[in-house]
């Protein structure tokens, strides 16, 4: 089993991802329902005097899984925007993408000159 780290670090990372999501919209992330739910859940499952708090560990694991999902979606969107095809390209543009140059035709357009 992978070590999750402290729950506070997971919560901060989740809030950072929510902030990143809302930076596009221009709204404060504290207005999101997801923010309110996260804060309520983490407050409700704080460590108590019990020796083993199974609900807290379960919440932490679910939060870490959700954090992995949010990061993966953000990385996927960034990669998709960078490498997504832009439609039909000319032969010159396609050669330039892979770092090649087409041979120069002597005499202008063709060999007939």
C-alpha positions in Angstrom: 0.0 0.0 0.0 1.3 3.4 -0.9 1.8 5.9 1.9 -0.6 8.8 1.6 1.2 11.4 3.6 -0.5 13.8 6.0 -4.2 14.6 5.4 -3.4 18.3 5.6 -1.1 18.1 2.6 -3.8 16.2 0.6 -6.3 18.9 1.5 -4.0 21.7 0.5 -3.3 20.0 -2.9 -7.0 19.5 -3.5 -7.6 23.2 -2.8 -4.8 24.1 -5.1 -6.4 22.1 -7.9 -9.8 23.8 -7.2 -8.1 27.2 -7.4 -6.6 26.2 -10.7 -10.0 25.1 -12.0 -11.6 28.4 -11.0 -8.8 30.6 -12.3 -10.3 30.1 -15.8 -13.7 31.2 -14.6 -12.5 34.2 -12.5 -14.6 33.3 -9.5 -13.3 32.6 -6.0 -13.0 28.9 -5.4 -14.5 29.3 -1.9 -17.9 29.7 -3.6 -17.8 26.2 -5.1 -19.9 23.4 -3.7 -16.8 21.1 -3.9 -14.9 23.4 -1.6 -17.6 23.5 1.0 -18.0 19.7 0.8 -14.2 19.1 1.2 -14.0 21.4 4.2 -17.0 19.9 5.9 -15.8 16.3 5.3 -12.2 17.0 6.5 -13.5 18.8 9.6 -16.0 16.0 10.4 -13.2 13.3 10.1 -10.5 14.9 12.1 -8.3 12.6 14.2 -10.0 11.9 17.5 -8.8 10.2 20.6 -9.5 6.8 19.1 -6.5 4.6 18.3 -7.8 3.8 14.8 -10.1 6.1 13.0 -11.2 4.1 10.0 -13.5 6.8 8.6 -10.6 9.3 8.6 -8.3 6.9 6.7 -11.0 6.1 4.2 -11.7 9.8 3.6 -8.0 10.5 3.2 -7.7 7.7 0.6 -10.7 8.9 -1.4 -9.3 12.5 -1.3 -6.0 11.3 -2.6 -7.7 9.4 -5.3 -9.7 12.4 -6.3 -6.6 14.6 -6.3 -4.9 12.1 -8.7 -8.0 12.4 -10.9 -7.9 16.2 -10.9 -4.2 16.4 -11.7 -4.5 13.8 -14.4 -7.4 15.7 -16.1 -5.4 18.9 -15.9 -2.4 17.3 -17.5 -4.5 15.6 -20.1 -6.1 19.0 -21.1 -2.6 20.6 -21.3 -1.3 17.8 -23.5 -4.4 17.8 -25.7 -4.1 21.5 -26.3 -0.4 21.3 -27.1 -0.5 18.3 -29.5 -4.1 18.3 -30.9 -4.2 18.3 -34.6 -5.1 21.6 -36.3 -6.8 20.2 -39.4 -5.2 19.6 -42.8 -1.7 21.0 -43.3 0.3 21.6 -46.4 3.2 19.4 -47.2 5.6 22.2 -46.2 4.0 22.6 -42.8 3.9 18.9 -42.2 7.6 18.6 -43.0 8.4 21.6 -40.8 6.6 20.0 -37.8 9.0 17.0 -37.9 12.0 19.2 -38.6 12.5 18.6 -42.3 12.8 21.0 -45.2 11.5 20.2 -48.7 14.1 20.4 -51.5 14.3 23.6 -53.3 13.2 23.4 -57.0 15.6 25.1 -59.3 14.0 27.6 -61.7 11.0 28.4 -59.5 7.9 26.3 -59.5 9.0 23.2 -61.5 11.7 21.6 -63.6 10.2 22.8 -66.9 12.0 26.2 -66.9 
